[in-house]
Amino acid sequence: MASNKTGQKSRTGNPMVTKNGNPRLGPLNIEQLEKLSASARKKNVAKIQRRITELKSRPTYRAPVVEVAAEPVAE
């Protein structure tokens, strides 16, 4: 591949962002999407929330199980 011509910018690709800068949400799970929505641009928050509800509505979604540590039984 030829090198960049003069005046062109070379942009390194990021697999989590499309070529126009929008976040690519497909490979993220619900926990990662919730963290992303907290720090996302206002423009992208609705898209992230829509993806979260889409994932939660799937029949394969299982709510996270909170494990409670069992206390040892004193004899």
PDB file of N, H, CA, C and O in Angstrom:
ATOM      1  N   MET A   1       0.853  -1.182   0.000  1.00  0.00           N
ATOM      2  CA  MET A   1       0.000   0.000   0.000  1.00  0.00           C
ATOM      3  C   MET A   1       0.889   1.232   0.000  1.00  0.00           C
ATOM      4  O   MET A   1       1.895   1.286   0.707  1.00  0.00           O
ATOM      5  N   ALA A   2       0.517   2.196  -0.779  1.00  0.00           N
ATOM      6  H   ALA A   2      -0.301   2.152  -1.353  1.00  0.00           H
ATOM      7  CA  ALA A   2       1.310   3.415  -0.903  1.00  0.00           C
ATOM      8  C   ALA A   2       1.184   4.266   0.356  1.00  0.00           C
ATOM      9  O   ALA A   2       0.194   4.191   1.084  1.00  0.00           O
ATOM     10  N   SER A   3       2.200   5.064   0.589  1.00  0.00           N
ATOM     11  H   SER A   3       3.004   5.124  -0.003  1.00  0.00           H
ATOM     12  CA  SER A   3       2.146   5.946   1.752  1.00  0.00           C
ATOM     13  C   SER A   3       1.188   7.095   1.473  1.00  0.00           C
ATOM     14  O   SER A   3       0.764   7.311   0.338  1.00  0.00           O
ATOM     15  N   ASN A   4       0.859   7.825   2.530  1.00  0.00           N
ATOM     16  H   ASN A   4       1.204   7.649   3.452  1.00  0.00           H
ATOM     17  CA  ASN A   4      -0.084   8.935   2.393  1.00  0.00           C
ATOM     18  C   ASN A   4       0.495  10.028   1.506  1.00  0.00           C
ATOM     19  O   ASN A   4       1.687  10.331   1.560  1.00  0.00           O
ATOM     20  N   LYS A   5      -0.359  10.602   0.703  1.00  0.00           N
ATOM     21  H   LYS A   5      -1.327  10.357   0.659  1.00  0.00           H
ATOM     22  CA  LYS A   5       0.054  11.730  -0.111  1.00  0.00           C
ATOM     23  C   LYS A   5       0.144  12.946   0.789  1.00  0.00           C
ATOM     24  O   LYS A   5      -0.357  12.933   1.913  1.00  0.00           O
ATOM     25  N   THR A   6       0.764  13.968   0.311  1.00  0.00           N
ATOM     26  H   THR A   6       1.171  13.979  -0.602  1.00  0.00           H
ATOM     27  CA  THR A   6       0.900  15.166   1.131  1.00  0.00           C
ATOM     28  C   THR A   6      -0.468  15.777   1.371  1.00  0.00           C
ATOM     29  O   THR A   6      -1.298  15.834   0.463  1.00  0.00           O
ATOM     30  N   GLY A   7      -0.699  16.226   2.572  1.00  0.00           N
ATOM     31  H   GLY A   7      -0.025  16.180   3.309  1.00  0.00           H
ATOM     32  CA  GLY A   7      -1.961  16.851   2.925  1.00  0.00           C
ATOM     33  C   GLY A   7      -3.000  15.885   3.464  1.00  0.00           C
ATOM     34  O   GLY A   7      -4.030  16.322   3.977  1.00  0.00           O
ATOM     35  N   GLN A   8      -2.761  14.585   3.362  1.00  0.00           N
ATOM     36  H   GLN A   8      -1.925  14.230   2.945  1.00  0.00           H
ATOM     37  CA  GLN A   8      -3.720  13.628   3.898  1.00  0.00           C
ATOM     38  C   GLN A   8      -3.354  13.270   5.325  1.00  0.00           C
ATOM     39  O   GLN A   8      -2.179  13.215   5.688  1.00  0.00           O
ATOM     40  N   LYS A   9      -4.372  13.031   6.121  1.00  0.00           N
ATOM     41  H   LYS A   9      -5.326  13.076   5.826  1.00  0.00           H
ATOM     42  CA  LYS A   9      -4.134  12.611   7.495  1.00  0.00           C
ATOM     43  C   LYS A   9      -4.199  11.106   7.564  1.00  0.00           C
ATOM     44  O   LYS A   9      -5.032  10.480   6.909  1.00  0.00           O
ATOM     45  N   SER A  10      -3.330  10.531   8.347  1.00  0.00           N
ATOM     46  H   SER A  10      -2.653  11.040   8.879  1.00  0.00           H
ATOM     47  CA  SER A  10      -3.419   9.093   8.536  1.00  0.00           C
ATOM     48  C   SER A  10      -4.086   8.857   9.878  1.00  0.00           C
ATOM     49  O   SER A  10      -3.647   9.391  10.897  1.00  0.00           O
ATOM     50  N   ARG A  11      -5.143   8.059   9.883  1.00  0.00           N
ATOM     51  H   ARG A  11      -5.500   7.626   9.055  1.00  0.00           H
ATOM     52  CA  ARG A  11      -5.917   7.805  11.092  1.00  0.00           C
ATOM     53  C   ARG A  11      -5.768   6.343  11.456  1.00  0.00           C
ATOM     54  O   ARG A  11      -5.995   5.460  10.629  1.00  0.00           O
ATOM     55  N   THR A  12      -5.389   6.092  12.688  1.00  0.00           N
ATOM     56  H   THR A  12      -5.205   6.809  13.360  1.00  0.00           H
ATOM     57  CA  THR A  12      -5.294   4.704  13.127  1.00  0.00           C
ATOM     58  C   THR A  12      -6.683   4.226  13.495  1.00  0.00           C
ATOM     59  O   THR A  12      -7.453   4.960  14.113  1.00  0.00           O
ATOM     60  N   GLY A  13      -7.003   3.011  13.121  1.00  0.00           N
ATOM     61  H   GLY A  13      -6.376   2.415  12.619  1.00  0.00           H
ATOM     62  CA  GLY A  13      -8.329   2.482  13.370  1.00  0.00           C
ATOM     63  C   GLY A  13      -8.499   2.001  14.794  1.00  0.00           C
ATOM     64  O   GLY A  13      -7.554   1.506  15.408  1.00  0.00           O
ATOM     65  N   ASN A  14      -9.693   2.146  15.314  1.00  0.00           N
ATOM     66  H   ASN A  14     -10.460   2.549  14.816  1.00  0.00           H
ATOM     67  CA  ASN A  14     -10.043   1.653  16.635  1.00  0.00           C
ATOM     68  C   ASN A  14     -11.217   0.702  16.434  1.00  0.00           C
ATOM     69  O   ASN A  14     -12.238   1.122  15.890  1.00  0.00           O
ATOM     70  N   PRO A  15     -11.119  -0.560  16.850  1.00  0.00           N
ATOM     71  CA  PRO A  15     -12.206  -1.502  16.593  1.00  0.00           C
ATOM     72  C   PRO A  15     -13.494  -1.204  17.355  1.00  0.00           C
ATOM     73  O   PRO A  15     -14.539  -1.762  17.019  1.00  0.00           O
ATOM     74  N   MET A  16     -13.453  -0.347  18.365  1.00  0.00           N
ATOM     75  H   MET A  16     -12.605   0.107  18.638  1.00  0.00           H
ATOM     76  CA  MET A  16     -14.649  -0.033  19.147  1.00  0.00           C
ATOM     77  C   MET A  16     -15.348   1.230  18.659  1.00  0.00           C
ATOM     78  O   MET A  16     -16.342   1.651  19.251  1.00  0.00           O
ATOM     79  N   VAL A  17     -14.839   1.844  17.580  1.00  0.00           N
ATOM     80  H   VAL A  17     -14.032   1.502  17.099  1.00  0.00           H
ATOM     81  CA  VAL A  17     -15.415   3.077  17.052  1.00  0.00           C
ATOM     82  C   VAL A  17     -15.549   2.930  15.540  1.00  0.00           C
ATOM     83  O   VAL A  17     -14.647   2.408  14.885  1.00  0.00           O
ATOM     84  N   THR A  18     -16.667   3.385  14.984  1.00  0.00           N
ATOM     85  H   THR A  18     -17.400   3.809  15.516  1.00  0.00           H
ATOM     86  CA  THR A  18     -16.833   3.358  13.533  1.00  0.00           C
ATOM     87  C   THR A  18     -15.947   4.414  12.902  1.00  0.00           C
ATOM     88  O   THR A  18     -15.335   5.214  13.610  1.00  0.00           O
ATOM     89  N   LYS A  19     -15.871   4.424  11.580  1.00  0.00           N
ATOM     90  H   LYS A  19     -16.368   3.774  11.006  1.00  0.00           H
ATOM     91  CA  LYS A  19     -14.949   5.362  10.931  1.00  0.00           C
ATOM     92  C   LYS A  19     -15.380   6.816  11.070  1.00  0.00           C
ATOM     93  O   LYS A  19     -14.564   7.719  10.887  1.00  0.00           O
ATOM     94  N   ASN A  20     -16.654   7.059  11.393  1.00  0.00           N
ATOM     95  H   ASN A  20     -17.317   6.325  11.542  1.00  0.00           H
ATOM     96  CA  ASN A  20     -17.069   8.447  11.612  1.00  0.00           C
ATOM     97  C   ASN A  20     -17.109   8.818  13.092  1.00  0.00           C
ATOM     98  O   ASN A  20     -17.562   9.910  13.436  1.00  0.00           O
ATOM     99  N   GLY A  21     -16.642   7.928  13.980  1.00  0.00           N
ATOM    100  H   GLY A  21     -16.274   7.041  13.701  1.00  0.00           H
ATOM    101  CA  GLY A  21     -16.491   8.276  15.387  1.00  0.00           C
ATOM    102  C   GLY A  21     -17.584   7.794  16.312  1.00  0.00           C
ATOM    103  O   GLY A  21     -17.493   8.009  17.521  1.00  0.00           O
ATOM    104  N   ASN A  22     -18.628   7.141  15.786  1.00  0.00           N
ATOM    105  H   ASN A  22     -18.702   6.967  14.804  1.00  0.00           H
ATOM    106  CA  ASN A  22     -19.699   6.643  16.647  1.00  0.00           C
ATOM    107  C   ASN A  22     -19.257   5.373  17.367  1.00  0.00           C
ATOM    108  O   ASN A  22     -18.504   4.575  16.808  1.00  0.00           O
ATOM    109  N   PRO A  23     -19.719   5.177  18.602  1.00  0.00           N
ATOM    110  CA  PRO A  23     -19.307   3.969  19.336  1.00  0.00           C
ATOM    111  C   PRO A  23     -19.929   2.714  18.724  1.00  0.00           C
ATOM    112  O   PRO A  23     -21.080   2.729  18.289  1.00  0.00           O
ATOM    113  N   ARG A  24     -19.154   1.630  18.697  1.00  0.00           N
ATOM    114  H   ARG A  24     -18.219   1.617  19.050  1.00  0.00           H
ATOM    115  CA  ARG A  24     -19.635   0.354  18.194  1.00  0.00           C
ATOM    116  C   ARG A  24     -20.068  -0.463  19.406  1.00  0.00           C
ATOM    117  O   ARG A  24     -19.224  -0.903  20.187  1.00  0.00           O
ATOM    118  N   LEU A  25     -21.382  -0.672  19.573  1.00  0.00           N
ATOM    119  H   LEU A  25     -22.067  -0.315  18.939  1.00  0.00           H
ATOM    120  CA  LEU A  25     -21.936  -1.235  20.800  1.00  0.00           C
ATOM    121  C   LEU A  25     -22.141  -2.742  20.746  1.00  0.00           C
ATOM    122  O   LEU A  25     -22.419  -3.353  21.778  1.00  0.00           O
ATOM    123  N   GLY A  26     -22.015  -3.349  19.592  1.00  0.00           N
ATOM    124  H   GLY A  26     -21.790  -2.852  18.754  1.00  0.00           H
ATOM    125  CA  GLY A  26     -22.330  -4.765  19.432  1.00  0.00           C
ATOM    126  C   GLY A  26     -21.624  -5.703  20.382  1.00  0.00           C
ATOM    127  O   GLY A  26     -22.289  -6.524  21.012  1.00  0.00           O
ATOM    128  N   PRO A  27     -20.304  -5.626  20.520  1.00  0.00           N
ATOM    129  CA  PRO A  27     -19.609  -6.610  21.350  1.00  0.00           C
ATOM    130  C   PRO A  27     -19.634  -6.335  22.853  1.00  0.00           C
ATOM    131  O   PRO A  27     -19.076  -7.120  23.620  1.00  0.00           O
ATOM    132  N   LEU A  28     -20.261  -5.246  23.295  1.00  0.00           N
ATOM    133  H   LEU A  28     -20.714  -4.609  22.672  1.00  0.00           H
ATOM    134  CA  LEU A  28     -20.245  -4.911  24.718  1.00  0.00           C
ATOM    135  C   LEU A  28     -21.380  -5.601  25.461  1.00  0.00           C
ATOM    136  O   LEU A  28     -22.465  -5.792  24.913  1.00  0.00           O
ATOM    137  N   ASN A  29     -21.122  -5.978  26.720  1.00  0.00           N
ATOM    138  H   ASN A  29     -20.240  -5.823  27.165  1.00  0.00           H
ATOM    139  CA  ASN A  29     -22.188  -6.555  27.537  1.00  0.00           C
ATOM    140  C   ASN A  29     -22.882  -5.438  28.321  1.00  0.00           C
ATOM    141  O   ASN A  29     -22.504  -4.271  28.219  1.00  0.00           O
ATOM    142  N   ILE A  30     -23.885  -5.802  29.092  1.00  0.00           N
ATOM    143  H   ILE A  30     -24.192  -6.750  29.175  1.00  0.00           H
ATOM    144  CA  ILE A  30     -24.717  -4.799  29.768  1.00  0.00           C
ATOM    145  C   ILE A  30     -23.914  -3.988  30.777  1.00  0.00           C
ATOM    146  O   ILE A  30     -24.081  -2.772  30.871  1.00  0.00           O
ATOM    147  N   GLU A  31     -23.056  -4.646  31.521  1.00  0.00           N
ATOM    148  H   GLU A  31     -22.920  -5.634  31.444  1.00  0.00           H
ATOM    149  CA  GLU A  31     -22.250  -3.938  32.526  1.00  0.00           C
ATOM    150  C   GLU A  31     -21.352  -2.902  31.850  1.00  0.00           C
ATOM    151  O   GLU A  31     -21.236  -1.775  32.332  1.00  0.00           O
ATOM    152  N   GLN A  32     -20.724  -3.273  30.747  1.00  0.00           N
ATOM    153  H   GLN A  32     -20.819  -4.189  30.356  1.00  0.00           H
ATOM    154  CA  GLN A  32     -19.849  -2.341  30.034  1.00  0.00           C
ATOM    155  C   GLN A  32     -20.653  -1.192  29.422  1.00  0.00           C
ATOM    156  O   GLN A  32     -20.187  -0.053  29.393  1.00  0.00           O
ATOM    157  N   LEU A  33     -21.854  -1.490  28.935  1.00  0.00           N
ATOM    158  H   LEU A  33     -22.232  -2.415  28.959  1.00  0.00           H
ATOM    159  CA  LEU A  33     -22.689  -0.441  28.357  1.00  0.00           C
ATOM    160  C   LEU A  33     -23.131   0.561  29.411  1.00  0.00           C
ATOM    161  O   LEU A  33     -23.197   1.759  29.134  1.00  0.00           O
ATOM    162  N   GLU A  34     -23.437   0.085  30.626  1.00  0.00           N
ATOM    163  H   GLU A  34     -23.383  -0.888  30.851  1.00  0.00           H
ATOM    164  CA  GLU A  34     -23.847   1.000  31.693  1.00  0.00           C
ATOM    165  C   GLU A  34     -22.703   1.930  32.085  1.00  0.00           C
ATOM    166  O   GLU A  34     -22.932   3.110  32.352  1.00  0.00           O
ATOM    167  N   LYS A  35     -21.474   1.412  32.123  1.00  0.00           N
ATOM    168  H   LYS A  35     -21.289   0.453  31.907  1.00  0.00           H
ATOM    169  CA  LYS A  35     -20.321   2.268  32.410  1.00  0.00           C
ATOM    170  C   LYS A  35     -20.114   3.280  31.285  1.00  0.00           C
ATOM    171  O   LYS A  35     -19.791   4.443  31.531  1.00  0.00           O
ATOM    172  N   LEU A  36     -20.303   2.825  30.059  1.00  0.00           N
ATOM    173  H   LEU A  36     -20.565   1.880  29.859  1.00  0.00           H
ATOM    174  CA  LEU A  36     -20.119   3.702  28.911  1.00  0.00           C
ATOM    175  C   LEU A  36     -21.164   4.813  28.884  1.00  0.00           C
ATOM    176  O   LEU A  36     -20.849   5.947  28.525  1.00  0.00           O
ATOM    177  N   SER A  37     -22.396   4.503  29.258  1.00  0.00           N
ATOM    178  H   SER A  37     -22.652   3.582  29.550  1.00  0.00           H
ATOM    179  CA  SER A  37     -23.450   5.520  29.222  1.00  0.00           C
ATOM    180  C   SER A  37     -23.207   6.625  30.245  1.00  0.00           C
ATOM    181  O   SER A  37     -23.649   7.758  30.053  1.00  0.00           O
ATOM    182  N   ALA A  38     -22.509   6.301  31.325  1.00  0.00           N
ATOM    183  H   ALA A  38     -22.150   5.381  31.481  1.00  0.00           H
ATOM    184  CA  ALA A  38     -22.212   7.323  32.334  1.00  0.00           C
ATOM    185  C   ALA A  38     -21.230   8.364  31.798  1.00  0.00           C
ATOM    186  O   ALA A  38     -21.299   9.533  32.175  1.00  0.00           O
ATOM    187  N   SER A  39     -20.324   7.948  30.929  1.00  0.00           N
ATOM    188  H   SER A  39     -20.268   6.997  30.623  1.00  0.00           H
ATOM    189  CA  SER A  39     -19.307   8.869  30.431  1.00  0.00           C
ATOM    190  C   SER A  39     -19.501   9.240  28.963  1.00  0.00           C
ATOM    191  O   SER A  39     -18.646   9.908  28.382  1.00  0.00           O
ATOM    192  N   ALA A  40     -20.604   8.820  28.356  1.00  0.00           N
ATOM    193  H   ALA A  40     -21.299   8.277  28.828  1.00  0.00           H
ATOM    194  CA  ALA A  40     -20.812   9.051  26.930  1.00  0.00           C
ATOM    195  C   ALA A  40     -21.303  10.461  26.647  1.00  0.00           C
ATOM    196  O   ALA A  40     -21.787  11.166  27.533  1.00  0.00           O
ATOM    197  N   ARG A  41     -21.163  10.849  25.395  1.00  0.00           N
ATOM    198  H   ARG A  41     -20.770  10.277  24.675  1.00  0.00           H
ATOM    199  CA  ARG A  41     -21.716  12.128  24.956  1.00  0.00           C
ATOM    200  C   ARG A  41     -23.230  12.060  25.011  1.00  0.00           C
ATOM    201  O   ARG A  41     -23.819  10.989  24.856  1.00  0.00           O
ATOM    202  N   LYS A  42     -23.856  13.200  25.231  1.00  0.00           N
ATOM    203  H   LYS A  42     -23.378  14.070  25.356  1.00  0.00           H
ATOM    204  CA  LYS A  42     -25.312  13.262  25.322  1.00  0.00           C
ATOM    205  C   LYS A  42     -25.960  12.715  24.053  1.00  0.00           C
ATOM    206  O   LYS A  42     -27.036  12.118  24.099  1.00  0.00           O
ATOM    207  N   LYS A  43     -25.304  12.924  22.940  1.00  0.00           N
ATOM    208  H   LYS A  43     -24.431  13.409  22.903  1.00  0.00           H
ATOM    209  CA  LYS A  43     -25.801  12.481  21.645  1.00  0.00           C
ATOM    210  C   LYS A  43     -25.925  10.956  21.562  1.00  0.00           C
ATOM    211  O   LYS A  43     -26.810  10.447  20.873  1.00  0.00           O
ATOM    212  N   ASN A  44     -25.042  10.221  22.261  1.00  0.00           N
ATOM    213  H   ASN A  44     -24.324  10.635  22.820  1.00  0.00           H
ATOM    214  CA  ASN A  44     -24.996   8.766  22.151  1.00  0.00           C
ATOM    215  C   ASN A  44     -25.693   8.038  23.291  1.00  0.00           C
ATOM    216  O   ASN A  44     -25.802   6.813  23.246  1.00  0.00           O
ATOM    217  N   VAL A  45     -26.166   8.743  24.307  1.00  0.00           N
ATOM    218  H   VAL A  45     -26.078   9.738  24.343  1.00  0.00           H
ATOM    219  CA  VAL A  45     -26.760   8.095  25.478  1.00  0.00           C
ATOM    220  C   VAL A  45     -28.018   7.316  25.107  1.00  0.00           C
ATOM    221  O   VAL A  45     -28.217   6.206  25.601  1.00  0.00           O
ATOM    222  N   ALA A  46     -28.864   7.868  24.256  1.00  0.00           N
ATOM    223  H   ALA A  46     -28.703   8.770  23.854  1.00  0.00           H
ATOM    224  CA  ALA A  46     -30.092   7.182  23.862  1.00  0.00           C
ATOM    225  C   ALA A  46     -29.785   5.895  23.113  1.00  0.00           C
ATOM    226  O   ALA A  46     -30.466   4.887  23.299  1.00  0.00           O
ATOM    227  N   LYS A  47     -28.769   5.925  22.274  1.00  0.00           N
ATOM    228  H   LYS A  47     -28.216   6.744  22.123  1.00  0.00           H
ATOM    229  CA  LYS A  47     -28.368   4.734  21.521  1.00  0.00           C
ATOM    230  C   LYS A  47     -27.887   3.644  22.472  1.00  0.00           C
ATOM    231  O   LYS A  47     -28.196   2.468  22.279  1.00  0.00           O
ATOM    232  N   ILE A  48     -27.137   4.027  23.491  1.00  0.00           N
ATOM    233  H   ILE A  48     -26.885   4.982  23.648  1.00  0.00           H
ATOM    234  CA  ILE A  48     -26.616   3.057  24.463  1.00  0.00           C
ATOM    235  C   ILE A  48     -27.759   2.487  25.295  1.00  0.00           C
ATOM    236  O   ILE A  48     -27.808   1.280  25.530  1.00  0.00           O
ATOM    237  N   GLN A  49     -28.684   3.346  25.747  1.00  0.00           N
ATOM    238  H   GLN A  49     -28.644   4.327  25.557  1.00  0.00           H
ATOM    239  CA  GLN A  49     -29.816   2.870  26.539  1.00  0.00           C
ATOM    240  C   GLN A  49     -30.699   1.920  25.727  1.00  0.00           C
ATOM    241  O   GLN A  49     -31.217   0.941  26.263  1.00  0.00           O
ATOM    242  N   ARG A  50     -30.868   2.207  24.453  1.00  0.00           N
ATOM    243  H   ARG A  50     -30.447   3.002  24.017  1.00  0.00           H
ATOM    244  CA  ARG A  50     -31.660   1.338  23.581  1.00  0.00           C
ATOM    245  C   ARG A  50     -30.997  -0.035  23.446  1.00  0.00           C
ATOM    246  O   ARG A  50     -31.676  -1.062  23.428  1.00  0.00           O
ATOM    247  N   ARG A  51     -29.677  -0.041  23.353  1.00  0.00           N
ATOM    248  H   ARG A  51     -29.126   0.793  23.368  1.00  0.00           H
ATOM    249  CA  ARG A  51     -28.942  -1.307  23.258  1.00  0.00           C
ATOM    250  C   ARG A  51     -29.063  -2.104  24.565  1.00  0.00           C
ATOM    251  O   ARG A  51     -29.176  -3.329  24.527  1.00  0.00           O
ATOM    252  N   ILE A  52     -29.042  -1.424  25.719  1.00  0.00           N
ATOM    253  H   ILE A  52     -28.950  -0.429  25.750  1.00  0.00           H
ATOM    254  CA  ILE A  52     -29.181  -2.096  27.016  1.00  0.00           C
ATOM    255  C   ILE A  52     -30.556  -2.747  27.118  1.00  0.00           C
ATOM    256  O   ILE A  52     -30.656  -3.903  27.529  1.00  0.00           O
ATOM    257  N   THR A  53     -31.619  -2.025  26.752  1.00  0.00           N
ATOM    258  H   THR A  53     -31.537  -1.086  26.419  1.00  0.00           H
ATOM    259  CA  THR A  53     -32.960  -2.608  26.843  1.00  0.00           C
ATOM    260  C   THR A  53     -33.125  -3.753  25.849  1.00  0.00           C
ATOM    261  O   THR A  53     -33.833  -4.721  26.123  1.00  0.00           O
ATOM    262  N   GLU A  54     -32.469  -3.638  24.696  1.00  0.00           N
ATOM    263  H   GLU A  54     -31.894  -2.851  24.473  1.00  0.00           H
ATOM    264  CA  GLU A  54     -32.521  -4.716  23.710  1.00  0.00           C
ATOM    265  C   GLU A  54     -31.872  -5.988  24.264  1.00  0.00           C
ATOM    266  O   GLU A  54     -32.401  -7.085  24.085  1.00  0.00           O
ATOM    267  N   LEU A  55     -30.731  -5.838  24.933  1.00  0.00           N
ATOM    268  H   LEU A  55     -30.301  -4.947  25.078  1.00  0.00           H
ATOM    269  CA  LEU A  55     -30.045  -7.002  25.500  1.00  0.00           C
ATOM    270  C   LEU A  55     -30.833  -7.606  26.655  1.00  0.00           C
ATOM    271  O   LEU A  55     -30.881  -8.827  26.805  1.00  0.00           O
ATOM    272  N   LYS A  56     -31.454  -6.751  27.476  1.00  0.00           N
ATOM    273  H   LYS A  56     -31.415  -5.760  27.354  1.00  0.00           H
ATOM    274  CA  LYS A  56     -32.210  -7.255  28.617  1.00  0.00           C
ATOM    275  C   LYS A  56     -33.494  -7.954  28.190  1.00  0.00           C
ATOM    276  O   LYS A  56     -34.007  -8.800  28.922  1.00  0.00           O
ATOM    277  N   SER A  57     -34.015  -7.618  27.026  1.00  0.00           N
ATOM    278  H   SER A  57     -33.598  -6.931  26.431  1.00  0.00           H
ATOM    279  CA  SER A  57     -35.250  -8.234  26.565  1.00  0.00           C
ATOM    280  C   SER A  57     -35.026  -9.585  25.889  1.00  0.00           C
ATOM    281  O   SER A  57     -35.987 -10.295  25.590  1.00  0.00           O
ATOM    282  N   ARG A  58     -33.786  -9.939  25.651  1.00  0.00           N
ATOM    283  H   ARG A  58     -33.005  -9.363  25.894  1.00  0.00           H
ATOM    284  CA  ARG A  58     -33.497 -11.220  25.013  1.00  0.00           C
ATOM    285  C   ARG A  58     -33.804 -12.363  25.967  1.00  0.00           C
ATOM    286  O   ARG A  58     -33.618 -12.231  27.177  1.00  0.00           O
ATOM    287  N   PRO A  59     -34.276 -13.490  25.428  1.00  0.00           N
ATOM    288  CA  PRO A  59     -34.595 -14.628  26.299  1.00  0.00           C
ATOM    289  C   PRO A  59     -33.362 -15.241  26.958  1.00  0.00           C
ATOM    290  O   PRO A  59     -33.491 -15.943  27.961  1.00  0.00           O
ATOM    291  N   THR A  60     -32.183 -14.993  26.420  1.00  0.00           N
ATOM    292  H   THR A  60     -32.079 -14.423  25.606  1.00  0.00           H
ATOM    293  CA  THR A  60     -30.968 -15.567  26.999  1.00  0.00           C
ATOM    294  C   THR A  60     -30.401 -14.720  28.132  1.00  0.00           C
ATOM    295  O   THR A  60     -29.455 -15.137  28.800  1.00  0.00           O
ATOM    296  N   TYR A  61     -30.974 -13.520  28.359  1.00  0.00           N
ATOM    297  H   TYR A  61     -31.743 -13.181  27.817  1.00  0.00           H
ATOM    298  CA  TYR A  61     -30.461 -12.646  29.412  1.00  0.00           C
ATOM    299  C   TYR A  61     -30.842 -13.187  30.777  1.00  0.00           C
ATOM    300  O   TYR A  61     -32.006 -13.492  31.036  1.00  0.00           O
ATOM    301  N   ARG A  62     -29.856 -13.302  31.641  1.00  0.00           N
ATOM    302  H   ARG A  62     -28.910 -13.055  31.430  1.00  0.00           H
ATOM    303  CA  ARG A  62     -30.105 -13.685  33.028  1.00  0.00           C
ATOM    304  C   ARG A  62     -29.579 -12.570  33.907  1.00  0.00           C
ATOM    305  O   ARG A  62     -28.446 -12.117  33.745  1.00  0.00           O
ATOM    306  N   ALA A  63     -30.406 -12.133  34.836  1.00  0.00           N
ATOM    307  H   ALA A  63     -31.326 -12.501  34.968  1.00  0.00           H
ATOM    308  CA  ALA A  63     -29.985 -11.075  35.745  1.00  0.00           C
ATOM    309  C   ALA A  63     -28.795 -11.568  36.558  1.00  0.00           C
ATOM    310  O   ALA A  63     -28.720 -12.753  36.883  1.00  0.00           O
ATOM    311  N   PRO A  64     -27.869 -10.682  36.889  1.00  0.00           N
ATOM    312  CA  PRO A  64     -26.704 -11.109  37.657  1.00  0.00           C
ATOM    313  C   PRO A  64     -27.100 -11.677  39.017  1.00  0.00           C
ATOM    314  O   PRO A  64     -27.941 -11.121  39.722  1.00  0.00           O
ATOM    315  N   VAL A  65     -26.486 -12.775  39.357  1.00  0.00           N
ATOM    316  H   VAL A  65     -25.803 -13.227  38.784  1.00  0.00           H
ATOM    317  CA  VAL A  65     -26.775 -13.433  40.627  1.00  0.00           C
ATOM    318  C   VAL A  65     -25.826 -12.871  41.677  1.00  0.00           C
ATOM    319  O   VAL A  65     -24.607 -12.875  41.502  1.00  0.00           O
ATOM    320  N   VAL A  66     -26.405 -12.390  42.762  1.00  0.00           N
ATOM    321  H   VAL A  66     -27.394 -12.386  42.903  1.00  0.00           H
ATOM    322  CA  VAL A  66     -25.601 -11.866  43.855  1.00  0.00           C
ATOM    323  C   VAL A  66     -25.391 -12.998  44.852  1.00  0.00           C
ATOM    324  O   VAL A  66     -26.338 -13.506  45.453  1.00  0.00           O
ATOM    325  N   GLU A  67     -24.154 -13.371  45.007  1.00  0.00           N
ATOM    326  H   GLU A  67     -23.385 -12.959  44.519  1.00  0.00           H
ATOM    327  CA  GLU A  67     -23.853 -14.478  45.909  1.00  0.00           C
ATOM    328  C   GLU A  67     -23.643 -13.937  47.329  1.00  0.00           C
ATOM    329  O   GLU A  67     -22.888 -12.989  47.542  1.00  0.00           O
ATOM    330  N   VAL A  68     -24.310 -14.544  48.266  1.00  0.00           N
ATOM    331  H   VAL A  68     -24.924 -15.314  48.093  1.00  0.00           H
ATOM    332  CA  VAL A  68     -24.174 -14.155  49.670  1.00  0.00           C
ATOM    333  C   VAL A  68     -23.263 -15.189  50.324  1.00  0.00           C
ATOM    334  O   VAL A  68     -23.508 -16.393  50.255  1.00  0.00           O
ATOM    335  N   ALA A  69     -22.215 -14.691  50.956  1.00  0.00           N
ATOM    336  H   ALA A  69     -22.016 -13.713  51.013  1.00  0.00           H
ATOM    337  CA  ALA A  69     -21.289 -15.598  51.610  1.00  0.00           C
ATOM    338  C   ALA A  69     -21.971 -16.233  52.827  1.00  0.00           C
ATOM    339  O   ALA A  69     -22.490 -15.536  53.699  1.00  0.00           O
ATOM    340  N   ALA A  70     -21.960 -17.528  52.866  1.00  0.00           N
ATOM    341  H   ALA A  70     -21.538 -18.094  52.158  1.00  0.00           H
ATOM    342  CA  ALA A  70     -22.587 -18.243  53.982  1.00  0.00           C
ATOM    343  C   ALA A  70     -21.673 -18.160  55.208  1.00  0.00           C
ATOM    344  O   ALA A  70     -20.464 -18.374  55.122  1.00  0.00           O
ATOM    345  N   GLU A  71     -22.285 -17.845  56.339  1.00  0.00           N
ATOM    346  H   GLU A  71     -23.267 -17.672  56.408  1.00  0.00           H
ATOM    347  CA  GLU A  71     -21.507 -17.776  57.579  1.00  0.00           C
ATOM    348  C   GLU A  71     -21.288 -19.178  58.106  1.00  0.00           C
ATOM    349  O   GLU A  71     -22.186 -20.017  58.041  1.00  0.00           O
ATOM    350  N   PRO A  72     -20.106 -19.436  58.626  1.00  0.00           N
ATOM    351  CA  PRO A  72     -19.843 -20.779  59.174  1.00  0.00           C
ATOM    352  C   PRO A  72     -20.740 -21.049  60.388  1.00  0.00           C
ATOM    353  O   PRO A  72     -20.948 -20.179  61.233  1.00  0.00           O
ATOM    354  N   VAL A  73     -21.244 -22.231  60.447  1.00  0.00           N
ATOM    355  H   VAL A  73     -21.075 -22.938  59.761  1.00  0.00           H
ATOM    356  CA  VAL A  73     -22.149 -22.613  61.523  1.00  0.00           C
ATOM    357  C   VAL A  73     -21.307 -23.034  62.738  1.00  0.00           C
ATOM    358  O   VAL A  73     -20.474 -23.935  62.645  1.00  0.00           O
ATOM    359  N   ALA A  74     -21.537 -22.376  63.858  1.00  0.00           N
ATOM    360  H   ALA A  74     -22.215 -21.644  63.933  1.00  0.00           H
ATOM    361  CA  ALA A  74     -20.796 -22.715  65.085  1.00  0.00           C
ATOM    362  C   ALA A  74     -21.441 -23.954  65.711  1.00  0.00           C
ATOM    363  O   ALA A  74     -22.658 -24.020  65.883  1.00  0.00           O
ATOM    364  N   GLU A  75     -20.612 -24.912  66.040  1.00  0.00           N
ATOM    365  H   GLU A  75     -19.624 -24.858  65.900  1.00  0.00           H
ATOM    366  CA  GLU A  75     -21.147 -26.154  66.636  1.00  0.00           C
ATOM    367  C   GLU A  75     -20.973 -26.161  68.119  1.00  0.00           C
ATOM    368  O   GLU A  75     -21.363 -27.122  68.782  1.00  0.00           O
TER     369      GLU A  75
END
